[in-house]
């Protein structure tokens, strides 16, 4: 991949020649002359410790970058949407009565 093809916030597939054993997916945070700083967002379980040690960030040379397939992108988006859901719980009639009497 070339520097001109990469923009901030792009999601790219990458491989590391030293730190990580398997390919991973990252979001471009900063672009340098010959490399980019990626925030690692998807990786193999075998690299969990290494990713943690790197604080989910790694510098990768342009020659080790590829665009992410549409299939992989959909998987990542599905995981991002399924993180946390918050719902408001309705109060029961008994709780409402207790709350009303406490206000008076």
C-alpha positions in Angstrom: 0.0 0.0 0.0 1.2 3.6 -0.6 1.1 6.6 1.6 -1.4 8.3 -0.7 -3.9 5.5 -0.3 -4.0 5.8 3.5 -6.1 8.3 5.4 -6.7 8.9 9.1 -9.5 6.7 10.6 -9.2 4.1 7.8 -9.6 0.5 8.9 -6.8 -1.7 7.5 -5.5 -5.2 7.8 -1.9 -5.5 8.7 0.8 -7.9 9.7 3.8 -7.3 12.0 7.2 -8.8 11.2 8.2 -8.9 14.9 5.6 -8.2 17.6 2.5 -10.2 16.5 2.4 -13.7 15.1 -0.9 -13.4 13.1 -2.5 -10.7 10.9 -4.7 -8.1 12.6 -7.0 -5.2 11.9 -6.3 -1.7 13.0 -7.6 1.9 12.7 -5.2 4.5 11.4 -4.4 7.1 14.1 -1.4 8.8 12.6 0.5 8.7 9.3 4.3 8.9 9.1 6.7 9.1 6.2 7.0 5.3 5.7 4.6 3.9 8.2 1.3 4.4 10.2 0.3 4.2 13.8 -2.6 1.8 14.2 -5.0 1.2 17.1 -5.4 -2.6 17.1 -9.1 -3.4 17.0 -9.3 -7.0 16.0 -6.6 -9.7 16.5 -6.0 -13.4 17.0 -6.4 -14.8 20.5 -2.8 -16.1 20.3 -1.6 -12.4 20.3 -3.7 -11.3 23.2 -0.8 -10.8 25.6 1.4 -9.0 22.9 -1.5 -6.6 22.0 -2.0 -5.8 25.7 1.8 -5.2 26.1 1.6 -2.8 23.1 -1.4 -0.9 24.7 -3.4 -1.8 21.5 -1.1 0.4 19.3 1.6 -0.5 16.8 3.6 1.2 14.1 3.4 -0.7 10.8 5.3 -0.1 7.5 3.1 0.7 4.4 4.3 -2.5 2.7 2.6 -4.6 5.5 -0.9 -3.0 5.1 -3.9 -4.2 3.1 -7.5 -3.0 2.8 -10.0 -4.9 4.9 -12.4 -7.2 3.1 -16.1 -6.3 3.2 -16.9 -9.5 5.0 -14.3 -8.8 7.8 -15.6 -5.2 8.0 -19.2 -6.4 8.6 -17.9 -8.8 11.4 -16.1 -5.9 13.1 -19.2 -3.6 12.9 -21.4 -6.3 14.3 -19.1 -6.8 17.2 -19.0 -3.0 17.8 -22.8 -2.9 17.9 -23.2 -5.8 20.3 -20.9 -4.4 23.1 -23.3 -3.0 25.7 -27.1 -2.3 25.8 -28.7 -0.3 28.5 -32.4 -0.4 29.3 -34.5 1.5 31.7 -36.3 -0.7 34.1 -39.9 0.1 35.0 -40.7 0.6 38.7 -43.3 -1.7 40.2 -46.5 -0.3 41.7 -45.1 -1.0 45.2 -41.9 0.9 44.5 -43.9 3.8 43.1 -46.0 4.0 46.2 -43.0 3.9 48.5 -41.3 6.7 46.4 -44.5 8.8 46.6 -44.8 8.5 50.4 -41.2 9.3 50.9 -41.6 12.6 48.9 -44.4 13.8 51.3 
